[in-house]
Amino acid sequence: MTHGKEIIPTPYYKYDMRLLDETLSRISDELRPYNNYHLHYAVKANTNPDVLKRIAAQGFGADCVSGGEIRAALAAGFPANSISYAGVGKADWEIRLALEAGIECFNVESIAELEIIAEIATELNMVAPVCFRINPDVGAHTHANITTGMAENKFGIAKEDMVKVIRMAEQMPAIKCIGLHFHIGSQILDMQDFLDLALRINELQDQLDEAGIETLPIINVGGGLGVDYDDPDKHPFADFHSYFSTYTDNLRLRSGQQVIFELGRAVVAQIGQLVTRVLYVKEGTVKKFVIVDAGMTELIRPALYDAKHHIVNVTAEQRGDAVLEKYDVVGPICESSDVFATDLLLPHTQRGDIISIASAGAYGETMASQYNCRPLPKVVLEW
Ligand SMILES: *Cc1c(COP(=O)(O)O)cnc(C)c1O
């Protein structure tokens, strides 16, 4: 940065790779005492190749939700046998790709899907390892669009059908059921939700015992740990300790069982900023609008989930402008929902000022689109 002007054309994402390293080592430190608890990074949160490589190099596995993500994970160095593959709609080519790559397991969400995986595995003369994604019917106190574990959600198999689907899989020579999978939602900050899931898993395991089903080696508890979007400077790390210990303290595991966590957001959200520039300050009849050159095409979370990101006028802070004014910060896209903040207090803001939108490392760049014929955002890595 020189004289308050960024040299790089805006908008772009900036990733703090040192903060990523620090986050990864905190996770490793938390998990070190437990050799049967593992992290599979949920690749969809951020698929930047350098970010993926750092996470793979740290020895974590990958949670993928598409064939493209499996390819990206393999290219970044995640071993195939540490990749799990979830998703309600897996295409035949994706199933084939996953089988041929030799992934650790498919997280299967329906009987219809199980049958197709069996068919393709039979064709390839292979046995497909599967975990069943069970809908635990526990609530997650988060935005409705990111709640996934309630009975009415499209995800997973009803818990009442668990024994039935495992029995069905036992009859299929091309399927080997190796575990259970759960995922209740995202941006969850109330540990009670994770505790509810852990206790529900204990109940379900008891039911499996009663049904005489052999111990399943994998319990995948999904992800969903939230981060502090309001004050990222104060809380650059998610509360990994409370999160992991909720499971290590409360899950009743059978001997030999491995637990997989699938965190995405908590690993990468705080490493990213979206850097944008003020195009105009527009005086409306009742409001003042700061119109920036990034929009929902670069960061869709505010438009899609009503998400609030911490916003800083970097240039005004350098100028030392102390007088605060109230602005709506909006993007240039032809959609009324293209709004980053309403009634936000910022120092007096001018055309050309650099605005930083914090906590944009997860579900930012990966959800970018080319709507309005806009180019995809550039990325700058900071080491
Ligand atoms: C998206 C997703 C995750 C990661 O969720 P975060 O909230 O980013 O931790 C984990 N598991 C599955 C199955 C997912 O779809």
The ligand as a MOL file (V3000), in Angstrom:
LIG
                    3D

  0  0  0     0  0            999 V3000
M  V30 BEGIN CTAB
M  V30 COUNTS 15 15 0 0 0
M  V30 BEGIN ATOM
M  V30 1 C -20.3700 -27.5390 4.3160 0
M  V30 2 C -20.1470 -28.7770 5.0350 0
M  V30 3 C -19.2460 -28.8290 6.0920 0
M  V30 4 C -18.4940 -27.6230 6.5990 0
M  V30 5 O -19.2910 -26.7280 7.2770 0
M  V30 6 P -18.6320 -25.4860 8.0430 0
M  V30 7 O -19.7810 -24.7820 8.6230 0
M  V30 8 O -17.9280 -24.6650 7.0270 0
M  V30 9 O -17.7080 -26.0270 9.0730 0
M  V30 10 C -19.0370 -30.0560 6.7010 0
M  V30 11 N -19.6850 -31.1610 6.3010 0
M  V30 12 C -20.5730 -31.1370 5.2850 0
M  V30 13 C -21.2390 -32.3910 4.8910 0
M  V30 14 C -20.8410 -29.9530 4.6280 0
M  V30 15 O -21.7310 -29.9420 3.6450 0
M  V30 END ATOM
M  V30 BEGIN BOND
M  V30 1 1 1 2
M  V30 2 1 2 3
M  V30 3 2 2 14
M  V30 4 1 3 4
M  V30 5 2 3 10
M  V30 6 1 4 5
M  V30 7 1 5 6
M  V30 8 2 6 7
M  V30 9 1 6 8
M  V30 10 1 6 9
M  V30 11 1 10 11
M  V30 12 2 11 12
M  V30 13 1 12 13
M  V30 14 1 12 14
M  V30 15 1 14 15
M  V30 END BOND
M  V30 END CTAB
M  END
